[in-house]
């Protein structure tokens, strides 16, 4: 199944409290539970004004549906084609 990175523009994201992040996470997990096993949240990275989320889903439409149901922005959705890391240099 494809893996996606979602860029969410959230001004002040880096200043969100642990409680606020927990609430956002709970909302996301609640929507995911309703949508069933076809979509999975892997992890997210919070920066000053954006949140980058990694999801596994059958298509971008499923990612958009999750964002709409959860009230989250999904400003850019990009399919991850491959992954590299420092060990790639050794190949």
N, CA and C of each residue as an Amber inpcrd file, in Angstrom:
protein
   273
   0.8440000  -1.1760000   0.0000000   0.0000000   0.0000000   0.0000000
   0.8910000   1.2420000   0.0000000   0.4940000   2.2910000  -0.7070000
   1.3210000   3.4980000  -0.7820000   1.4770000   4.1950000   0.5690000
   2.5930000   4.8810000   0.6870000   2.8750000   5.6850000   1.8740000
   2.9160000   7.1430000   1.4260000   2.3600000   8.0280000   2.2430000
   2.2650000   9.4440000   1.9040000   2.8380000  10.3080000   3.0100000
   3.3200000  11.4880000   2.6030000   3.6690000  12.5190000   3.5720000
   2.7020000  13.6700000   3.3380000   2.0940000  14.1260000   4.4210000
   1.1000000  15.1900000   4.3560000   1.6850000  16.4140000   5.0390000
   1.6650000  17.5160000   4.3230000   2.1250000  18.7860000   4.8730000
   0.9020000  19.5730000   5.3300000   0.8790000  19.8960000   6.6130000
  -0.2450000  20.6330000   7.1810000   0.2470000  21.9940000   7.6710000
  -0.2860000  23.0640000   7.1010000   0.0540000  24.4130000   7.5600000
  -0.7530000  24.7070000   8.8190000  -0.0540000  24.7800000   9.9460000
  -0.6960000  25.0580000  11.2310000   0.1530000  26.1140000  11.9360000
  -0.1720000  27.4000000  11.7350000   0.6090000  28.4550000  12.3870000
   0.6990000  28.2280000  13.8930000   1.9080000  28.3300000  14.4250000
   2.1220000  28.1450000  15.8560000   2.1650000  26.6980000  16.3010000
   2.2530000  25.7660000  15.3610000   2.2520000  24.3360000  15.7150000
   3.3460000  23.9970000  16.7220000   4.5030000  24.6090000  16.5680000
   5.6180000  24.3100000  17.4690000   5.3890000  24.7510000  18.9000000
   4.4180000  25.6180000  19.1070000   4.1170000  26.1130000  20.4510000
   2.9270000  25.3950000  21.0830000   2.3580000  24.4150000  20.3850000
   1.2360000  23.6700000  20.9610000   1.6900000  22.9230000  22.2080000
   0.8460000  22.8910000  23.2070000   1.1770000  22.1990000  24.4460000
   1.0240000  20.6850000  24.2650000   1.5580000  19.9520000  25.2110000
   1.4170000  18.4950000  25.1820000  -0.0650000  18.1060000  25.2110000
  -0.8530000  18.8340000  25.9730000  -2.2790000  18.5500000  26.0540000
  -2.9740000  18.8220000  24.7230000  -2.5970000  19.9120000  24.0540000
  -3.1830000  20.2260000  22.7490000  -2.8030000  19.1720000  21.7090000
  -1.5510000  18.7590000  21.7230000  -1.1030000  17.7180000  20.7940000
  -1.8200000  16.3970000  21.0820000  -2.0260000  16.1120000  22.3560000
  -2.7540000  14.8980000  22.7180000  -4.1830000  14.9590000  22.1820000
  -4.8270000  16.1000000  22.3100000  -6.1910000  16.2580000  21.8160000
  -6.2750000  16.0860000  20.3090000  -5.3250000  16.6680000  19.5950000
  -5.2780000  16.5200000  18.1380000  -5.0780000  15.0480000  17.7770000
  -4.1790000  14.4000000  18.4850000  -3.9060000  12.9820000  18.2360000
  -5.1380000  12.1270000  18.5030000  -5.8440000  12.4290000  19.5690000
  -7.0600000  11.6740000  19.9030000  -8.1290000  11.8550000  18.8240000
  -8.2650000  13.0760000  18.3220000  -9.2250000  13.3220000  17.2400000
  -8.8460000  12.5150000  16.0070000  -7.5720000  12.5570000  15.6460000
  -7.0990000  11.8150000  14.4730000  -7.3530000  10.3220000  14.6370000
  -7.0080000   9.7840000  15.7950000  -7.1950000   8.3400000  16.0320000
  -8.6700000   7.9560000  16.0070000  -9.5330000   8.8400000  16.4960000
 -10.9630000   8.5640000  16.4510000 -11.4860000   8.4730000  15.0270000
 -11.0270000   9.3790000  14.1680000 -11.4270000   9.3430000  12.7620000
 -10.8660000   8.0910000  12.0960000  -9.6200000   7.7680000  12.3860000
  -9.0000000   6.5720000  11.8030000  -9.7730000   5.3150000  12.1870000
 -10.2050000   5.2420000  13.4280000 -10.9590000   4.0760000  13.8950000
 -12.2660000   3.9390000  13.1150000 -12.9290000   5.0650000  12.8560000
 -14.1760000   5.0440000  12.0960000 -13.9400000   4.6600000  10.6330000
 -12.7950000   5.0640000  10.0790000 -12.5090000   4.7980000   8.6660000
 -12.0860000   3.3530000   8.4250000 -11.6640000   2.6700000   9.4690000
 -11.2620000   1.2730000   9.3170000  -9.7900000   1.1120000   9.0010000
  -9.3850000  -0.1170000   8.7470000  -7.9580000  -0.4310000   8.6220000
  -7.3020000  -0.0030000   7.3090000  -8.0520000   0.6060000   6.4020000
  -7.4640000   0.9630000   5.1140000  -6.5050000   2.1480000   5.1950000
  -6.4950000   2.8720000   6.3180000  -5.6070000   4.0150000   6.4920000
  -4.9160000   3.9000000   7.8440000  -3.6160000   4.2180000   7.8540000
  -2.8190000   4.0990000   9.0800000  -1.9260000   5.3210000   9.2370000
  -1.9240000   5.8940000  10.4360000  -1.0350000   7.0000000  10.7810000
   0.2540000   6.3840000  11.2960000   1.3820000   6.7390000  10.6890000
   2.6740000   6.1810000  11.0860000   3.3510000   7.0770000  12.1220000
   3.5230000   8.3620000  11.7900000   4.1680000   9.3100000  12.6920000
   4.0110000  10.7160000  12.1420000   4.3020000  11.7020000  12.9900000
   4.2370000  13.0980000  12.5710000   5.4210000  13.8600000  13.1470000
   5.7920000  14.9180000  12.4410000   6.8760000  15.8050000  12.8500000
   6.3220000  17.2120000  12.9530000   6.4920000  17.8440000  14.1110000
   5.9630000  19.1760000  14.3550000   7.0990000  20.1860000  14.2520000
   6.8970000  21.2040000  13.4030000   7.8530000  22.3060000  13.2890000
   7.1510000  23.5800000  13.7500000   7.7940000  24.7190000  13.5680000
   7.2020000  25.9710000  14.0450000   5.7890000  26.2010000  13.5210000
   5.5950000  26.0750000  12.2120000   4.3110000  26.4190000  11.5990000
   3.7320000  25.3300000  10.7090000   4.2430000  24.1170000  10.8230000
   3.7480000  23.0130000  10.0070000   3.8120000  21.7190000  10.7970000
   2.9960000  20.7790000  10.3670000   3.0810000  19.4100000  10.8710000
   3.1810000  18.5210000   9.6410000   4.1760000  17.6480000   9.6320000
   4.3910000  16.7050000   8.5390000   4.0100000  15.3230000   9.0480000
   3.0230000  14.7180000   8.4010000   2.5130000  13.4310000   8.8520000
   2.7860000  12.3560000   7.8120000   3.1470000  11.1750000   8.2730000
   3.3510000  10.0320000   7.3930000   2.1760000   9.0760000   7.5980000
   1.5250000   8.7320000   6.4990000   0.3690000   7.8450000   6.5220000
   0.5330000   6.7570000   5.4730000  -0.0710000   5.6210000   5.7380000
  -0.2070000   4.5490000   4.7490000  -1.6870000   4.5210000   4.3850000
  -1.9670000   4.6070000   3.0870000  -3.3600000   4.6510000   2.6330000
  -3.4290000   4.1980000   1.1810000  -4.6100000   3.7670000   0.7340000
  -4.7290000   3.2910000  -0.6430000  -4.5990000   4.3950000  -1.6850000
  -4.9560000   5.6460000  -1.2910000  -4.9160000   6.7380000  -2.2640000
  -5.0190000   8.0820000  -1.5480000  -4.8160000   9.1580000  -2.3180000
  -4.8730000  10.5010000  -1.7450000  -6.2810000  10.8660000  -1.2900000
  -7.2910000  10.3300000  -1.9550000  -8.6720000  10.6310000  -1.5720000
  -8.9520000  10.1860000  -0.1340000  -8.3860000   9.0720000   0.2660000
  -8.5700000   8.5800000   1.6320000  -7.8990000   9.5230000   2.6260000
  -6.7170000  10.0240000   2.2730000  -6.0110000  11.0020000   3.1190000
  -6.8550000  12.2660000   3.2550000  -7.4050000  12.7410000   2.1450000
  -8.2420000  13.9490000   2.1690000  -9.4890000  13.7380000   3.0120000
 -10.0990000  12.5680000   2.9180000 -11.2970000  12.2710000   3.7080000
 -10.9740000  12.3110000   5.2020000  -9.8290000  11.7610000   5.5840000
  -9.4110000  11.7960000   6.9900000  -9.2430000  13.2330000   7.4570000
  -8.5920000  14.0490000   6.6410000  -8.3610000  15.4510000   7.0010000
  -9.6840000  16.2000000   7.1620000 -10.5990000  15.9850000   6.2410000
 -11.8920000  16.6650000   6.2970000 -12.6900000  16.2390000   7.5300000
 -12.7290000  14.9450000   7.7920000 -13.4930000  14.4450000   8.9350000
 -12.8920000  14.8960000  10.2650000 -11.5640000  15.0380000  10.3100000
 -10.9050000  15.4450000  11.5450000 -10.7660000  16.9440000  11.7110000
 -11.0620000  17.6940000  10.6370000 -10.9070000  19.1390000  10.7000000
  -9.4620000  19.5900000  10.6090000  -8.6230000  18.7640000   9.9530000
  -7.2070000  19.0820000   9.8030000  -6.9350000  19.6160000   8.4040000
  -5.9900000  20.5440000   8.2550000  -5.5930000  20.9150000   6.9000000
  -4.7410000  19.8000000   6.2910000  -4.8030000  19.6850000   5.0020000
  -3.9180000  18.7800000   4.2490000  -3.4750000  19.5790000   3.0350000
  -2.5410000  20.5150000   3.2750000  -2.1590000  21.4690000   2.2510000
  -1.4150000  20.8420000   1.0800000  -0.6920000  19.7780000   1.3690000
   0.0190000  19.0760000   0.2980000   0.1210000  17.6080000   0.6800000
  -0.2190000  16.7500000  -0.2620000  -0.1340000  15.3020000  -0.0580000
   0.7870000  14.7600000  -1.1390000   1.8680000  14.1140000  -0.7240000
   2.8430000  13.5860000  -1.6750000   3.0760000  12.1070000  -1.4000000
   3.0080000  11.3060000  -2.4600000   3.3050000   9.8840000  -2.3000000
   4.8100000   9.7030000  -2.1530000   5.2100000   8.9200000  -1.1750000
   6.6290000   8.6210000  -0.9630000   7.0170000   7.5220000  -1.9410000
   7.9730000   7.8030000  -2.7930000   8.3880000   6.8520000  -3.8170000
   9.4770000   5.9050000  -3.3180000  10.3770000   6.4180000  -2.5150000
  11.4390000   5.5940000  -1.9450000  12.0000000   6.3240000  -0.7330000
  12.7800000   5.6360000   0.0450000  13.3840000   6.2270000   1.2260000
  14.8850000   6.0070000   1.1630000  15.6330000   7.0150000   1.5650000
  17.0840000   6.8750000   1.6480000  17.5390000   7.3130000   3.0350000
  18.7030000   6.8560000   3.4300000  19.3180000   7.2530000   4.6850000
  20.8240000   7.1140000   4.5150000  21.6090000   7.3670000   5.5470000
  23.0550000   7.3110000   5.3750000  23.5810000   5.9660000   4.8620000
  22.8680000   4.8890000   5.1360000  23.3480000   3.5860000   4.6520000
  23.2000000   3.4550000   3.1370000  22.3970000   4.3190000   2.5190000
  22.2520000   4.3090000   1.0570000  23.5970000   4.5960000   0.4020000
  24.4390000   5.3640000   1.0410000  25.7600000   5.7000000   0.4990000
  26.6460000   4.4610000   0.4000000  26.3650000   3.4430000   1.1940000
  27.1840000   2.2420000   1.2200000  26.8290000   1.2600000   0.1030000
  25.6990000   1.4600000  -0.5300000  25.2350000   0.4980000  -1.5400000
  26.1240000   0.4830000  -2.7690000
